[in-house]
Amino acid sequence: MRGAGGINAGENVSRQEVAEALDRVEKRFQESVSERFSAQLLAIGALRAMIGDTDALLERVLDRLEMLADSPDGDEALAKTARSG
Protein backbone atom coordinates (compact mmCIF):
# COMPACT_ATOMS: atom_id res chain seq x y z
CA MET A 1 0.00 0.00 0.00
CA ARG A 2 1.41 3.37 -1.02
CA GLY A 3 1.16 6.29 1.41
CA ALA A 4 1.73 10.00 1.04
CA GLY A 5 4.73 10.88 -1.10
CA GLY A 6 4.79 7.49 -2.83
CA ILE A 7 6.27 5.60 0.11
CA ASN A 8 5.24 2.01 0.73
CA ALA A 9 3.92 1.00 4.12
CA GLY A 10 6.70 -0.56 6.12
CA GLU A 11 9.39 1.08 3.99
CA ASN A 12 12.13 2.99 5.78
CA VAL A 13 11.85 6.73 5.44
CA SER A 14 14.84 9.02 5.58
CA ARG A 15 15.00 12.11 7.74
CA GLN A 16 15.18 14.16 4.55
CA GLU A 17 11.88 12.69 3.30
CA VAL A 18 10.20 13.36 6.64
CA ALA A 19 11.54 16.93 6.68
CA GLU A 20 10.31 17.53 3.13
CA ALA A 21 6.87 16.15 3.96
CA LEU A 22 6.66 18.34 7.06
CA ASP A 23 7.75 21.37 5.04
CA ARG A 24 4.94 20.72 2.52
CA VAL A 25 2.36 20.38 5.29
CA GLU A 26 3.62 23.52 7.03
CA LYS A 27 3.54 25.50 3.78
CA ARG A 28 -0.09 24.47 3.09
CA PHE A 29 -1.05 25.33 6.67
CA GLN A 30 0.59 28.76 6.47
CA GLU A 31 -1.12 29.50 3.14
CA SER A 32 -4.48 28.50 4.61
CA VAL A 33 -3.99 30.68 7.68
CA SER A 34 -2.89 33.59 5.50
CA GLU A 35 -5.99 33.25 3.30
CA ARG A 36 -8.26 33.20 6.36
CA PHE A 37 -6.57 36.28 7.85
CA SER A 38 -6.94 38.11 4.55
CA ALA A 39 -10.65 37.29 4.41
CA GLN A 40 -11.10 38.43 8.02
CA LEU A 41 -9.28 41.70 7.32
CA LEU A 42 -11.62 42.39 4.40
CA ALA A 43 -14.65 41.65 6.58
CA ILE A 44 -13.35 43.92 9.35
CA GLY A 45 -12.79 46.72 6.84
CA ALA A 46 -16.34 46.35 5.53
CA LEU A 47 -17.74 46.37 9.07
CA ARG A 48 -15.79 49.52 9.94
CA ALA A 49 -17.14 51.25 6.83
CA MET A 50 -20.71 50.23 7.71
CA ILE A 51 -20.29 51.45 11.28
CA GLY A 52 -18.93 54.76 10.02
CA ASP A 53 -21.88 55.16 7.64
CA THR A 54 -24.32 54.28 10.41
CA ASP A 55 -22.70 56.78 12.78
CA ALA A 56 -22.89 59.52 10.14
CA LEU A 57 -26.54 58.77 9.42
CA LEU A 58 -27.41 58.69 13.11
CA GLU A 59 -25.67 62.01 13.64
CA ARG A 60 -27.66 63.57 10.79
CA VAL A 61 -30.93 62.23 12.22
CA LEU A 62 -30.13 63.51 15.71
CA ASP A 63 -29.12 66.92 14.34
CA ARG A 64 -32.38 67.11 12.42
CA LEU A 65 -34.39 66.15 15.50
CA GLU A 66 -32.61 68.83 17.54
CA MET A 67 -33.37 71.42 14.84
CA LEU A 68 -37.01 70.41 14.81
CA ALA A 69 -37.23 70.49 18.60
CA ASP A 70 -35.62 73.95 18.74
CA SER A 71 -37.89 75.45 16.08
CA PRO A 72 -40.96 77.48 17.19
CA ASP A 73 -43.32 74.78 15.99
CA GLY A 74 -40.94 71.97 17.03
CA ASP A 75 -43.40 69.77 18.88
CA GLU A 76 -45.82 69.82 15.96
CA ALA A 77 -43.03 69.19 13.43
CA LEU A 78 -41.71 66.27 15.49
CA ALA A 79 -45.20 64.79 15.69
CA LYS A 80 -45.58 65.08 11.88
CA THR A 81 -42.17 63.49 11.37
CA ALA A 82 -43.07 60.62 13.68
CA ARG A 83 -46.40 60.03 11.90
CA SER A 84 -44.86 60.13 8.40
CA GLY A 85 -41.90 57.85 9.23
URURPE-V668425 format. One record per residue. N is the residue number from 1. SS is DSSP state (@ for helix, = for strand, . for the rest). NEAR is the number of other ideal C-beta (glycine too) atoms within 8 Angstrom. Layout:
BEGIN
n=N ss=SS near=NEAR
n=N ss=SS near=NEAR
END
This chain:
BEGIN
n=1 ss=. near=4
n=2 ss== near=6
n=3 ss=. near=8
n=4 ss=@ near=4
n=5 ss=@ near=7
n=6 ss=@ near=4
n=7 ss=. near=10
n=8 ss== near=7
n=9 ss=. near=7
n=10 ss=. near=3
n=11 ss=. near=6
n=12 ss=. near=3
n=13 ss=. near=6
n=14 ss=. near=6
n=15 ss=@ near=5
n=16 ss=@ near=6
n=17 ss=@ near=10
n=18 ss=@ near=9
n=19 ss=@ near=8
n=20 ss=@ near=9
n=21 ss=@ near=10
n=22 ss=@ near=8
n=23 ss=@ near=8
n=24 ss=@ near=8
n=25 ss=@ near=8
n=26 ss=@ near=8
n=27 ss=@ near=8
n=28 ss=@ near=8
n=29 ss=@ near=8
n=30 ss=@ near=8
n=31 ss=@ near=8
n=32 ss=@ near=8
n=33 ss=@ near=8
n=34 ss=@ near=8
n=35 ss=@ near=8
n=36 ss=@ near=8
n=37 ss=@ near=8
n=38 ss=@ near=8
n=39 ss=@ near=8
n=40 ss=@ near=8
n=41 ss=@ near=8
n=42 ss=@ near=8
n=43 ss=@ near=8
n=44 ss=@ near=8
n=45 ss=@ near=8
n=46 ss=@ near=8
n=47 ss=@ near=8
n=48 ss=@ near=8
n=49 ss=@ near=8
n=50 ss=@ near=8
n=51 ss=@ near=8
n=52 ss=@ near=8
n=53 ss=@ near=8
n=54 ss=@ near=8
n=55 ss=@ near=8
n=56 ss=@ near=8
n=57 ss=@ near=8
n=58 ss=@ near=8
n=59 ss=@ near=8
n=60 ss=@ near=8
n=61 ss=@ near=8
n=62 ss=@ near=8
n=63 ss=@ near=8
n=64 ss=@ near=8
n=65 ss=@ near=10
n=66 ss=@ near=8
n=67 ss=@ near=8
n=68 ss=@ near=11
n=69 ss=@ near=9
n=70 ss=@ near=6
n=71 ss=. near=8
n=72 ss=. near=3
n=73 ss=. near=6
n=74 ss=@ near=10
n=75 ss=@ near=7
n=76 ss=@ near=7
n=77 ss=@ near=10
n=78 ss=@ near=11
n=79 ss=@ near=8
n=80 ss=@ near=8
n=81 ss=@ near=10
n=82 ss=@ near=7
n=83 ss=@ near=6
n=84 ss=@ near=5
n=85 ss=. near=4
END
